[in-house]
Structure formats: structure tokens, C-alpha cells
């Protein structure tokens, strides 16, 4: 059966159309600007035209789009949003209103309407249709979900979910969902969007998707250390016998070679504490157990060269499963999809 795998990041959305009759390395692939960058660009163009904006659609990843909202408000222009779109900015809608966003269901006259969402099926159908390709029924999507946290740090809530998955077994199926937890509002928004379009979905977080995808590279020797250097976040994990047994997550922009070396050393020898990462502005660290000796170190992600070239990671190899680093997360999604019978129980 064919599969559409979509890895939605802070900078890009990486798309793989897998078909059993096509060699994986020859599969149809696209690397496109991420949805949050697209929304940010539309808001910025409205700002240049001195137009108010009305955001409507599902909750999605923020980052660039939220920054564009703040620029728009600072310019003295108005931002209106439906409750679901406003939750992209902050789970606490009272805080969103305090920022200056007017929350309402109907668009005001004259405002530029901007549609939110982490995936756009009609656009993908049109893009693939240009090459006589149909979208498959099964879609696997990775988004970075911080979890619903109106009154707590979303860094805490996000890492609690990752920790729970490791404690539940740490295997890929512990990080993949047919029915996401109710607190994972971004995953739920994607699932609820896809259902009326007739698609069955598997949802994952982008970090674990990239880690398990990189483990499919022939250079990975178990047990090993895998690091994904994303545009927004860096996640490092120890994988042993198909399980993530230790992990930390930080913001890529907050890391330098010396700091990275220190955190990786603590992860590998089991001395890294959650507070070491969280107090530095990252998400956290959790160590269940570490093997005595690691046999491989792999780095993936669009920012990996910044750290590979620095010499901070001795002996590290650049991972490129299926010959393409940019679809590492998609390969992880494929691996989760291959176990869909477990998820469909």
C-alpha cells in the first residue's frame, strides 16, 4: 500500500510519497517551506499593504507565524483570529487577547483572511496531480506538539510526554499514535483535518520520527547515539535494541560546540539531569539507562553541518537514510506505519 509521509518542521515540510513498486531512493519527494513560514509571509505581506488580518483554521505550529503576528500588531494593525487559530499563538486565549489579538468566529469586513493548518490537502493534491500522482489513503505526519498547557510551561508539558513514551517502552510504537492523547492538540488538529478528506493517519512527534529514521541508516550500529539538529530544536538520544533509553532536547540556536559536547557527554555517561537542560532554556533530559559502550554516533537534520564541522562530536557520521538526509523524519514515519497493525489494535 502507498503512503504519504509528511515531516512538518520549523523551516521546511519534507514530503515523501512511498509506493511499493518504486525503489525508495527513487520515490517522489519534496522539500518545501514549512506552513508556519508560509503563514508568516502572508501576514507580513498584509502588513506591507496596511491590511488587518483574520486567522482561521486549525491549531498549528507557531514560531515564525507568531512572530509575524507580533510584528503586525506592533505596526498598529489589527489581528483577529478564531479560537482554534488563536491557540497557535498560546493555549491560554486570555493571554492571546492580552497581546492584542481579537478572538472571534467571523471575519471583520476588509480584513485579509489567512487560513492556518499544518497540512493542506487540496494544495498537495494539486501539486501531485501535476505529475499524474494521486494522494494515498494512508498519511503519516510528524509535528512538534508541545501539548496543551494554558497555565504551565509548554517545555515541561512537552517533555513529560516524551518521558512517558520512554517509560512505556521507548519503541517507535510508543511515540506513534492512531488516536493522539487529548492533550496533544496539534496532532489532534491534524487528525481532525484529515478525516473529512478520507485519509487514515498516523501521528508522531518530529523528534522521535527523525531519531528512528536515522537509525535506519546502514551506518548505525546498535547501541548508538543519534542527534537531530533541526532548524528549531535539537534532540539527542541513545538507541539500544530498538528503544530510546535516554534523551535530551534543546533549542538549536542555544547550543554551541562546547555546550553540546558537555550535554552529550552527560547523556552518554548517565549524569545529565533534567534541570541541566531546562534551566538552560531547553526542554529537558531523561535517562532510563545507558549502555556501557556506544558503537556509533550519527548526526542528522538541516543544521547538522554546523556541529559536525566544529569537531564537537568526535567520530560522528552524517546520517542519510535512503540517501537523503532531508527525508530522515519521513523514513521514521514509514517505520511507524509499517507497524500500523499494532497501532490499529
C-alpha positions as CSV (number, residue, x, y, z in Angstrom):
1,X,0.0,0.0,0.0
2,X,1.2,3.5,-0.7
3,X,2.0,6.1,2.0
4,X,2.3,9.8,2.1
5,X,4.8,10.8,4.8
6,X,5.0,14.5,5.8
7,X,7.5,15.8,8.4
8,X,6.5,19.3,9.4
9,X,9.4,21.3,10.8
10,X,10.1,24.9,11.8
11,X,11.8,25.7,8.5
12,X,10.7,23.1,6.0
13,X,8.0,20.5,5.4
14,X,9.6,17.3,4.0
15,X,7.3,15.1,1.9
16,X,7.8,11.5,0.7
17,X,5.4,9.5,-1.4
18,X,6.2,5.9,-0.9
19,X,5.0,3.2,-3.3
20,X,5.9,-0.4,-3.1
21,X,6.6,-0.7,-6.8
22,X,9.1,2.2,-6.7
23,X,12.6,1.9,-5.2
24,X,12.8,4.0,-2.1
25,X,15.6,6.2,-3.3
26,X,13.6,6.9,-6.5
27,X,10.5,7.9,-4.6
28,X,8.7,11.2,-5.2
29,X,10.0,13.7,-2.7
30,X,9.5,17.4,-2.0
31,X,11.2,19.8,0.5
32,X,9.0,22.9,0.8
33,X,8.8,25.9,3.2
34,X,7.1,25.0,6.4
35,X,3.5,26.0,7.0
36,X,4.4,28.4,9.7
37,X,6.8,30.2,7.3
38,X,4.1,30.4,4.7
39,X,1.6,31.9,7.2
40,X,4.2,34.4,8.4
41,X,4.9,35.5,4.8
42,X,1.1,36.1,4.2
43,X,0.8,38.1,7.4
44,X,3.9,40.2,6.5
45,X,2.5,40.9,3.0
46,X,-0.7,42.1,4.6
47,X,1.3,44.3,6.9
48,X,3.0,45.9,3.9
49,X,-0.4,46.7,2.4
50,X,-1.7,48.0,5.8
51,X,-4.4,45.4,6.0
52,X,-5.8,43.9,9.1
53,X,-5.7,40.1,9.2
54,X,-8.2,37.4,10.2
55,X,-6.6,34.0,11.1
56,X,-9.0,31.0,10.7
57,X,-8.4,27.3,10.7
58,X,-6.9,24.5,12.8
59,X,-4.3,25.0,15.6
60,X,-0.8,24.6,14.1
61,X,2.8,25.2,14.9
62,X,3.7,28.7,15.8
63,X,7.2,30.2,15.8
64,X,7.5,32.2,12.7
65,X,3.8,32.9,12.3
66,X,3.5,34.0,15.9
67,X,6.4,36.4,15.4
68,X,4.7,37.8,12.3
69,X,1.5,38.4,14.4
70,X,3.5,40.4,16.9
71,X,5.1,42.4,14.1
72,X,1.7,43.1,12.6
73,X,0.3,44.3,16.0
74,X,3.5,46.4,16.6
75,X,2.8,48.1,13.3
76,X,-0.5,49.3,14.6
77,X,-2.6,46.9,12.6
78,X,-5.3,44.6,13.9
79,X,-5.2,40.8,14.2
80,X,-8.4,38.8,14.5
81,X,-8.5,35.0,15.0
82,X,-10.9,32.2,15.6
83,X,-10.3,30.3,18.9
84,X,-8.6,27.4,17.2
85,X,-6.3,29.6,15.2
86,X,-5.6,31.7,18.2
87,X,-4.4,28.6,20.1
88,X,-1.5,28.5,17.7
89,X,-0.1,31.6,19.5
90,X,-0.8,30.4,23.1
91,X,-3.0,27.8,24.7
92,X,-4.3,30.4,27.1
93,X,-6.6,32.5,25.0
94,X,-6.8,35.2,27.7
95,X,-3.1,35.8,27.1
96,X,-3.6,35.9,23.4
97,X,-6.3,38.6,23.9
98,X,-3.9,40.5,26.2
99,X,-1.4,40.5,23.4
100,X,-3.9,42.5,21.3
101,X,-5.5,39.7,19.2
102,X,-9.3,39.9,18.9
103,X,-10.8,36.4,19.2
104,X,-14.0,35.9,17.2
105,X,-15.6,33.4,14.8
106,X,-16.5,35.7,11.9
107,X,-14.1,37.7,9.8
108,X,-14.4,41.5,10.0
109,X,-15.0,43.5,6.9
110,X,-11.9,44.4,5.0
111,X,-9.5,42.0,6.8
112,X,-7.2,39.7,4.9
113,X,-8.3,36.1,5.6
114,X,-5.4,33.8,6.3
115,X,-6.0,30.0,6.7
116,X,-4.0,28.1,9.3
117,X,-3.0,24.5,9.5
118,X,0.0,22.1,9.4
119,X,-1.2,20.4,6.2
120,X,-3.1,21.5,3.2
121,X,-4.6,18.5,1.3
122,X,-6.0,20.4,-1.7
123,X,-2.6,22.0,-2.3
124,X,-0.8,18.6,-2.1
125,X,-3.4,17.1,-4.4
126,X,-2.9,19.8,-6.9
127,X,0.9,19.5,-6.7
128,X,1.0,15.7,-7.1
129,X,-1.8,15.9,-9.7
130,X,0.5,17.9,-12.0
131,X,2.6,14.7,-12.3
132,X,-0.4,12.4,-12.5
133,X,0.0,11.1,-9.0
134,X,-2.8,10.6,-6.5
135,X,-2.6,11.0,-2.8
136,X,-2.8,7.7,-0.9
137,X,-5.4,6.9,1.7
138,X,-2.7,6.4,4.4
139,X,-0.9,9.5,5.6
140,X,1.8,9.6,8.3
141,X,2.6,13.1,9.7
142,X,5.1,14.4,12.2
143,X,4.6,17.7,14.0
144,X,6.3,19.0,17.1
145,X,3.5,19.1,19.7
146,X,4.2,20.9,22.9
147,X,0.9,19.7,24.4
148,X,-2.0,21.7,25.9
149,X,-0.5,23.9,28.6
150,X,-2.5,27.1,29.3
151,X,-1.1,27.5,32.8
152,X,2.3,25.7,32.7
153,X,5.4,26.0,30.7
154,X,4.9,24.1,27.4
155,X,8.5,23.0,27.7
156,X,7.6,21.0,30.8
157,X,4.4,19.5,29.3
158,X,6.1,18.5,26.0
159,X,8.9,16.8,27.8
160,X,6.6,14.9,30.1
161,X,5.0,13.3,27.0
162,X,8.4,12.3,25.7
163,X,9.4,10.9,29.1
164,X,6.2,8.9,29.3
165,X,6.8,7.3,25.9
166,X,10.3,6.2,27.0
167,X,9.0,4.8,30.3
168,X,6.3,2.9,28.3
169,X,9.0,1.1,26.4
170,X,10.8,3.6,24.2
171,X,10.0,1.8,21.0
172,X,8.7,3.6,17.9
173,X,5.2,2.5,18.5
174,X,5.3,4.2,21.9
175,X,5.8,7.5,20.1
176,X,3.3,7.0,17.3
177,X,-0.5,7.4,17.5
178,X,-3.6,6.5,15.7
179,X,-5.5,8.4,18.4
180,X,-3.3,11.1,19.9
181,X,-3.8,11.9,23.6
182,X,-6.3,14.7,24.2
183,X,-3.6,17.0,25.4
184,X,-1.7,16.8,22.1
185,X,-3.8,19.4,20.4
186,X,-1.6,20.0,17.4
187,X,-1.7,16.3,16.5
188,X,-5.4,16.2,17.1
189,X,-5.9,19.2,14.8
190,X,-4.1,17.3,12.0
191,X,-6.1,14.1,12.5
192,X,-9.4,16.0,12.7
193,X,-8.5,17.9,9.5
194,X,-7.6,14.7,7.6
195,X,-10.7,12.6,8.5
196,X,-13.2,14.6,6.3
197,X,-10.8,14.2,3.4
198,X,-11.0,10.4,3.7
199,X,-7.5,9.8,5.0
200,X,-6.3,7.4,7.7
201,X,-3.5,8.9,9.7
202,X,-0.6,8.0,12.0
203,X,0.8,10.9,14.0
204,X,4.3,11.3,15.5
205,X,6.4,14.0,17.1
206,X,9.1,15.3,14.8
207,X,12.0,14.5,17.2
208,X,11.4,10.7,17.6
209,X,10.5,10.4,13.9
210,X,13.9,11.8,13.0
211,X,15.7,9.6,15.6
212,X,14.1,6.3,14.4
213,X,14.5,7.4,10.8
214,X,18.3,8.0,11.3
215,X,18.6,4.5,12.9
216,X,17.6,3.0,9.5
217,X,20.9,4.3,8.1
218,X,23.3,1.5,7.4
219,X,26.0,3.4,9.4
220,X,24.0,3.0,12.6
221,X,25.4,0.2,14.9
222,X,23.5,-0.7,18.0
223,X,23.7,0.7,20.6
224,X,24.4,4.2,19.4
225,X,23.9,7.9,19.8
226,X,21.7,9.8,17.3
227,X,21.3,13.5,17.2
228,X,18.9,15.5,15.1
229,X,19.8,19.1,14.6
230,X,16.6,20.8,13.4
231,X,16.1,24.4,12.5
232,X,14.3,25.0,15.8
233,X,15.2,22.1,18.1
234,X,18.0,19.6,18.7
235,X,17.2,16.2,20.1
236,X,19.8,13.7,21.1
237,X,19.1,10.1,22.1
238,X,20.7,6.8,22.9
239,X,19.1,3.9,21.0
240,X,19.6,0.4,22.2
241,X,17.8,-2.7,20.8
242,X,15.2,-0.6,19.1
243,X,14.5,1.5,22.2
244,X,15.2,5.1,23.1
245,X,16.7,4.8,26.6
246,X,18.0,8.3,27.2
247,X,17.2,11.7,25.6
248,X,17.6,15.4,25.8
249,X,16.0,18.2,23.8
250,X,17.2,21.8,23.5
251,X,16.8,24.8,21.1
252,X,19.4,24.6,18.3
253,X,20.1,28.3,18.5
254,X,21.1,28.0,22.2
255,X,23.8,25.4,21.5
256,X,27.4,26.0,20.7
257,X,30.0,23.2,20.2
258,X,31.3,23.4,23.8
259,X,27.8,23.2,25.4
260,X,26.8,20.4,23.0
261,X,29.8,18.4,23.9
262,X,29.1,18.8,27.6
263,X,25.4,17.8,27.3
264,X,26.2,14.8,25.1
265,X,28.9,13.6,27.5
266,X,26.5,13.8,30.4
267,X,23.8,11.9,28.4
268,X,26.2,9.1,27.4
269,X,27.6,8.6,30.9
270,X,24.2,8.9,32.6
271,X,25.0,12.0,34.7
272,X,22.9,14.6,32.8
273,X,20.0,15.9,34.8
274,X,16.7,17.3,33.5
275,X,17.5,20.6,35.2
276,X,20.8,20.9,33.3
277,X,18.8,21.4,30.1
278,X,15.6,23.0,31.4
279,X,17.4,25.7,33.4
280,X,19.4,26.5,30.2
281,X,16.2,27.2,28.4
282,X,15.8,23.8,26.8
283,X,13.0,21.2,27.2
284,X,14.7,18.7,29.4
285,X,16.6,15.4,29.7
286,X,15.5,11.9,30.8
287,X,17.8,8.9,31.3
288,X,16.3,5.5,31.9
289,X,19.5,3.6,31.3
290,X,22.7,3.9,29.2
291,X,24.7,1.0,27.7
292,X,28.3,0.5,28.7
293,X,29.7,1.3,25.3
294,X,28.2,3.1,22.3
295,X,29.2,1.7,18.9
296,X,28.1,4.5,16.7
297,X,27.3,8.2,16.6
298,X,25.1,9.7,13.9
299,X,24.0,13.2,13.2
300,X,21.1,14.3,11.0
301,X,18.9,17.4,10.5
302,X,19.3,20.6,8.4
303,X,21.7,22.2,11.0
304,X,24.0,19.2,11.5
305,X,26.9,20.6,9.5
306,X,27.3,23.5,12.0
307,X,28.2,20.9,14.6
308,X,29.9,18.3,12.5
309,X,32.4,20.8,11.1
310,X,33.1,22.1,14.6
311,X,34.6,18.9,15.8
312,X,32.3,18.8,18.8
313,X,31.2,15.3,18.0
314,X,34.2,13.0,17.7
315,X,33.6,10.2,15.3
316,X,30.1,11.3,14.3
317,X,28.8,10.2,10.9
318,X,26.3,12.2,8.8
319,X,23.2,10.0,8.5
320,X,21.2,10.0,5.3
321,X,18.8,7.1,5.2
322,X,17.6,6.2,1.7
323,X,20.3,8.5,0.5
324,X,18.6,11.8,1.6
325,X,19.1,13.5,4.9
326,X,16.0,15.7,4.4
327,X,13.6,12.7,4.5
328,X,15.0,11.2,7.7
329,X,11.8,12.1,9.6
330,X,9.8,10.6,6.7
331,X,11.7,7.3,7.0
332,X,10.9,7.3,10.7
333,X,7.2,7.8,9.8
334,X,7.4,4.9,7.3
335,X,8.8,2.7,10.0
336,X,5.9,3.6,12.4
337,X,3.5,3.0,9.5
338,X,4.9,-0.5,9.0
339,X,3.8,-1.3,12.5
340,X,0.3,0.2,12.0
341,X,-1.4,-3.1,12.9
342,X,-0.1,-2.6,16.5
343,X,-1.4,1.0,16.5
344,X,-4.7,-0.1,15.0
345,X,-5.4,-2.6,17.8
